[in-house]
Structures are given as structure tokens and as C-alpha cells.
Amino acid sequence: MDQSKPTLFKNRAFVFLFFASLLAIVGFSMFFMTTTWFVISDLGSAGSLGIILIAITVPRILMMAFGGVIADKFKKTTIMFSTSSIQGVLIVAVFLLSNADQLTFTYLLIIGFIFGTLDAFSGPAGSSLIPKLVDKSQIKQANAIIQGLGQIGFVIGPIIAGSVMEFGGVTTGYFVTALIVLGSAFFMFPPFLKEGPVDNTVKQTPLKDLIEGFNYVRASRFLVTGILILITLNFFAFGSISIAIPILVETYGGSPINLSYIESALAIGMLVSTAIIGTVKIRRRGLTSMLGLIATLLVAFAFSQIPSLFILTGLAFMLGFSMTFVAIPFFTSAQEDTDPRIMGRVMSIVFLAMNGFDPLAYAGVTLLVARGIDIQLVILTFSLIGLFIALITFWRGKTFRNYTSEY
């Protein structure tokens, strides 16, 4: 490690990025949770929920690759600050509508569409900023902190939202969400992070930039396999179970506070594994990701068989513990080995695989449940399909399985 570089928590820019990223993810997941509960409990329509979640997720996915092009062309801190500020204003609008008892399906559909589109730009920018703020030997630890605890943010958000709604209702939930997202924008204020100059100075059309990014990824068997692993994790395991948890809680007669218990166990599992990854040197990163995926899907399978909220809490811990070992080793290796000039575009594709498919699972699960399919049968089917893909990938992915790192 370069001794001239400060440790991560003495690196002011990194600390601000950490808080900005964590608050952004917490705010995003709170918006999801509060909207989910509002649509199910107030509008009384799981089908409407699926449509709203699609409105949030589809533009996010479609625009994410283009978000990587923007991240390579402009200052990443400016992109992150602008998108979080606008998202905060949008949630303030939702709060005001809810407070006036005017929040309708149409308003949520429109605001959700804009919210998801903006998130497509902030994610790749934040992911590709890490290598510019820390020493290369610190990238794994930085990712263990930001990406690992960031995934915990997807769990902390629903915990906060559930607790707030338990005692203050949906309107208060949207108010707290708005404060958190605006707090994220504060920490993303560009002078706080002091980003260096833009690496990509090649002048070409956005379409050529986009094609160059896809060609770069397609030429790397390691990146292609890793992206498939992340998609499998987030669609068939984490995404499906995340949206299934509130449905199971309601099915078994629970309340938002019961939801918080299960989500807390998931967060603690992630926290424990994140601490291990941040301190232990992992050389066989490809093998670690593959085994972590298989373990996560086995836990998801067990999750589909248990009708007890108490036992599901323990399984949630195991799920959080295993899934962190899938994402962070691959994510770190991708950052270490990618050309800085094209980092934003590569990270946009990786970020899409890491965070873009779990919301699609949200929509898919809710639509299936709305059609009368039992939620545990849905989880069982998702976990078995994901496990089949994971085993095939383990068998065929020799290049990825044998990947090692010196850091």
C-alpha cells in the first residue's frame, strides 16, 4: 500500500462518498418500501404495485448504460449531486400530496418513472468514482465498505420505513425519506469530494461511447461471467425474497415491526460478512463469488419452505451473510482491472447487474402473487432456476473460477 495515501477513514473525500452513497440507497429503498405498503394497504391492489414498480425499474435499467457514458464524459460528483437533489424534491412532492390526501396511482406512476430514470445516472457515477478517490491497494476495502454497507442500506431503508409507518403512518414515512435523500445530496456536494479531472478525453458520439463500453465487456470472459452471476443473485435470490418478505409478513398476520425484525437480521448478516471481506485477503475471488452464489440460493430454497416468521428471521441472517461474498470480490476485481477512461461505462453495466435486476424481481413477484400464485411457490421456483444457472456457471466458468488477485 502506498504509505503516502491516508487510511480510508482519514480520507475526507471517501468518507463523504460513503455517507452520500449510503443515504442515497437508504432513501431509494425507503421510497420502495413506503410506496409498497401504501399501494397494498391504502390502494389495496398488488397489481397496481407491480405496475408502479415496473415504472420505477424499467427506465432505470434502460438508461443505466447511457448513464455510464455520461459518467465518463462529465464530473461524477456533479452527476451524483444533481440527481439526488432532484430525487429529494420529487419525494417532497409525494409527501405534500400524501399529506393533502391527494396521492393517487397516477401521481406515483409519473414520479416513480422520473425517480428511476435519475437513479440510472447516479449509480454508475458513484461506482466509477471510487478508484479516483482511493489508492489501488485500498479498492477492495473501499468496496467492502461502500458496496457491502450499501447493500445493507437496501435493508436499513425498509427497517426505518417500517418503524416510521408503524408509529407515524405513510405520510411521515415519505417525509423522512425526503430528508434522507436530500441529506445524500448534501454529502455529494462536489467541493466536498474534490474529484480529479475527467479521464475520458476521446471525442466521439455517445452511441460510439456506448458501443465501445459494451465491446470492452463482451471481450472479457471474466466480466461476462461475473455479470451473469450478479444478475442471478439479484433477480432469483435477493430481489425475489426482498419483495416477498413484506408479503409473507402480511400473510402470516405480522405488522411493520415484524417486518423490521426480519430485515434487521438480513442487515446484520451483511454487516458481519462485510467486516470479514474488508479485513481478510481473498485471492480466489472468482471461486469465492461462485460459492457465495450457490450458498445464497440454497438459503433462498430453505426460505421457501418455512412458514414461521421466527425461523425466517434466522434464514434472513444467513442470506445476508452469504450474498455479500458474491458481489464485492467481483466488483473490486472489475474496478482494479478496467481502463480508467472507460470505467464509467463498464461500471454502469456491472452496476446494472448488481442493482438493476432486484427491482425487476420485485415487479415480477408482485404480479405473480396478484394472479393468485402462492408466495412460497414463487420463491421456490425462483431459487431452483437460479441454482440451476449457478451450477452451470460454476461448471463452465473456468476462467472466472480460477481468477486470482495480488491485492
Residue pairs with C-beta under 8 A, 6 or more apart in sequence:
1 135
1 137
1 138
2 135
2 137
5 11
5 134
5 135
5 138
8 14
8 15
8 134
8 138
8 141
8 142
8 145
9 15
11 133
11 134
12 192
13 133
13 192
13 193
13 194
13 195
14 133
14 134
14 142
16 187
16 188
16 192
16 193
17 126
17 129
17 130
17 133
17 146
17 187
17 188
17 193
18 145
18 146
18 149
19 184
19 187
20 80
20 84
20 126
20 184
20 185
20 186
20 187
20 188
21 126
21 146
21 150
21 153
21 184
22 146
22 149
22 150
22 153
23 153
23 180
23 181
23 183
23 184
23 187
24 80
24 84
24 122
24 126
24 153
24 181
24 184
24 188
25 150
25 151
25 153
25 154
25 157
26 153
26 156
26 157
26 160
26 180
27 87
27 88
27 91
27 157
27 177
27 180
27 181
27 184
28 119
28 154
28 157
28 181
29 153
29 154
29 155
29 156
29 157
29 158
29 161
30 157
30 158
30 160
30 161
30 173
30 176
30 177
30 180
31 91
31 115
31 174
31 177
31 181
32 53
32 56
32 157
32 158
32 359
32 362
33 157
33 158
33 161
33 162
33 173
33 246
34 161
34 165
34 170
34 173
34 174
34 177
35 49
35 52
35 108
35 112
36 49
36 53
36 243
36 246
36 362
37 161
37 162
37 165
37 170
37 173
37 246
37 256
38 98
38 103
38 108
38 170
39 45
39 46
39 48
39 49
39 52
39 105
39 108
40 46
40 49
40 246
40 250
41 170
42 170
43 49
43 105
45 370
46 366
46 367
46 369
46 370
47 366
47 367
47 370
48 105
49 366
49 370
50 363
50 364
50 366
50 367
50 370
51 109
52 105
52 108
52 109
52 112
53 112
53 359
53 362
53 363
53 366
54 363
55 109
55 112
55 113
55 116
56 112
56 113
56 115
56 116
56 359
57 116
57 356
57 359
57 360
57 362
57 363
58 116
59 113
59 116
59 117
59 120
60 116
60 117
60 119
60 120
60 356
60 359
61 120
61 352
61 356
61 357
61 360
62 120
63 117
63 120
63 121
64 120
64 123
64 124
64 348
64 349
64 351
64 352
64 356
65 210
65 213
65 214
65 345
65 348
65 349
65 352
66 120
66 206
66 210
66 348
67 120
67 121
67 122
67 123
67 124
67 125
67 348
68 124
68 128
68 210
68 213
68 344
68 345
68 346
68 347
68 348
68 349
68 351
69 206
69 209
69 210
69 213
69 344
69 345
69 348
70 79
70 121
70 124
70 125
70 344
71 79
71 121
71 124
71 125
71 128
71 343
71 344
71 345
71 347
71 348
72 128
72 198
72 199
72 200
72 209
72 341
72 342
72 343
72 344
72 345
73 198
73 200
73 206
73 209
73 344
74 198
75 190
75 195
75 198
76 125
76 126
76 128
76 129
76 132
76 195
76 344
77 125
77 129
77 188
77 189
77 190
77 193
77 195
78 190
79 121
79 122
79 125
80 122
80 125
80 126
80 129
80 188
81 185
81 188
81 189
81 190
83 118
83 119
83 121
83 122
84 122
84 181
84 182
84 184
84 185
84 188
85 182
85 185
86 114
86 118
87 115
87 118
87 119
87 181
88 178
88 181
88 182
88 184
88 185
90 111
90 114
90 115
91 115
91 174
91 177
91 178
91 181
92 178
92 182
93 111
94 103
94 107
94 108
94 111
94 174
94 178
95 171
95 174
95 175
95 177
95 178
97 103
97 104
97 107
98 170
98 171
98 174
99 171
116 359
123 348
123 351
123 355
124 344
124 345
124 347
124 348
124 351
125 344
127 331
127 335
127 347
127 348
127 350
127 351
128 335
128 343
128 344
128 346
128 347
128 348
129 193
129 195
130 139
130 142
130 143
130 146
130 335
131 139
131 335
131 336
131 340
131 343
132 195
132 196
132 199
132 340
133 142
133 193
133 195
134 142
136 336
136 407
137 407
139 332
139 335
139 336
139 407
140 277
140 278
140 282
140 328
140 329
140 332
140 336
140 405
140 407
141 278
143 328
143 331
143 332
143 335
144 274
144 277
144 278
144 328
144 332
145 274
145 278
147 327
147 328
147 331
147 354
148 270
148 271
148 273
148 274
148 277
148 278
148 324
148 328
149 270
149 271
149 274
151 270
151 323
151 324
151 327
152 267
152 270
152 271
152 274
152 320
154 242
154 358
155 263
155 264
155 266
155 267
155 270
155 320
156 263
156 267
158 246
158 259
158 260
158 263
159 260
159 263
159 264
159 267
160 176
160 180
161 173
161 176
161 177
162 256
162 257
162 259
162 260
162 263
163 256
163 257
163 260
164 172
164 173
164 176
165 172
165 173
165 256
166 255
166 256
166 257
166 260
199 340
199 341
199 343
200 209
200 341
200 342
200 344
201 341
202 341
204 212
209 345
210 345
212 342
212 345
213 342
213 345
213 346
213 348
213 349
214 345
214 349
216 338
216 339
216 342
216 345
216 346
217 223
217 224
217 227
217 346
217 349
218 224
221 399
221 400
222 286
222 333
222 337
222 399
222 400
222 403
223 334
223 346
223 349
223 350
225 286
225 393
225 397
225 399
225 400
226 286
226 289
226 330
226 333
226 334
226 350
226 353
226 400
227 349
227 350
227 353
228 353
228 389
228 393
229 289
229 290
229 293
229 326
229 330
229 390
229 393
229 400
230 326
230 327
230 330
230 350
230 353
230 354
230 357
231 353
231 357
232 293
232 297
232 386
232 389
232 390
232 393
233 293
233 296
233 323
233 326
233 327
233 386
234 353
234 354
234 355
234 356
234 357
234 358
234 361
235 357
235 358
235 360
235 361
235 382
235 386
236 297
236 300
236 361
236 382
236 383
236 385
236 386
236 389
237 293
237 296
237 297
237 299
237 300
237 319
237 323
237 382
237 383
237 386
238 296
238 319
238 323
238 358
238 361
239 357
239 358
239 359
239 360
239 361
239 362
239 365
240 300
240 361
240 364
240 365
240 378
240 379
240 382
240 383
241 300
241 303
241 319
241 379
242 358
242 361
242 362
243 361
243 362
243 365
243 366
244 365
244 375
244 378
244 379
245 259
245 262
245 263
245 312
245 316
246 259
247 365
247 366
247 369
247 375
248 254
248 309
248 312
248 375
248 376
249 255
249 256
249 258
249 259
249 262
249 309
251 375
252 307
252 309
254 309
258 309
261 309
261 313
262 309
262 312
262 313
262 316
263 316
265 313
265 314
265 316
265 317
265 320
266 316
266 317
266 319
266 320
267 320
268 317
268 320
269 316
269 317
269 318
269 319
269 320
269 321
269 322
269 324
270 320
270 321
270 323
270 324
271 320
272 321
273 320
273 321
273 322
273 324
273 325
274 324
274 328
277 324
277 325
277 328
277 329
281 407
282 288
282 329
282 405
283 404
283 405
283 406
284 402
284 403
284 404
285 329
285 330
285 332
285 333
285 403
285 404
285 405
286 329
286 330
286 333
286 397
286 399
286 400
286 401
286 402
286 403
286 404
287 401
287 402
287 403
288 325
288 329
289 325
289 326
289 327
289 329
289 330
289 400
290 390
290 393
290 394
290 397
290 400
290 401
291 325
292 322
292 323
292 324
292 325
292 326
292 329
293 326
293 390
293 393
294 387
294 390
294 391
294 394
295 322
295 325
296 319
296 322
296 323
296 326
297 383
297 386
297 387
297 390
298 387
299 315
299 318
299 319
299 322
300 319
300 379
300 382
300 383
300 386
301 380
301 383
301 384
301 387
302 315
303 312
303 315
303 316
303 319
303 379
303 383
304 376
304 377
304 379
304 380
304 383
305 376
305 380
306 312
306 315
307 376
327 354
330 350
331 350
331 354
332 405
333 403
333 405
334 346
334 347
334 350
335 343
335 347
336 405
336 407
338 346
338 347
361 382
365 375
365 378
365 382
368 378
369 375
369 378
393 400
394 401
